[in-house]
Amino acid sequence: MLIVNTEFVPGKKIARVFGLVQGSTVRAKHIGRDIAAGFKNLVGGELKGYTELLNESRNEALRRMIDQANKLGANAILNVRFGTSTITSGASELLCYGTAVVLEDE
């Protein structure tokens, strides 16, 4: 599965468009990560617990989007984007979306 954040792929033509595919996940903060982040706020530096949480969230949302595209028969997802939103205090949604297509050589 080819995944790009562009509208086209050089040397390929869009043979079929399936439309929007998406994947999302909602994650809550972990008390252990909050404690570690509190200490980091005092001395500065990367909040590694939150970095890991966001990486896990992005990977899960991406996997869900790819699964949806595979079920449609797509071989590529174009114009991929990520977005986030706050659901409640301490919990956020991470959304991944793009356009599922079939690409062929020109």
Secondary structure, DSSP 8 states (H G I E B T S, - for coil): -EE-SSS--TTEEEEEEEEEEEEEEEEE--HHHHHHHHHHHHH----HHHHHHHHHHHHHHHHHHHHHHHHHT-SEEEEEEEEEEEEETTEEEEEEEEEEEEEEE-
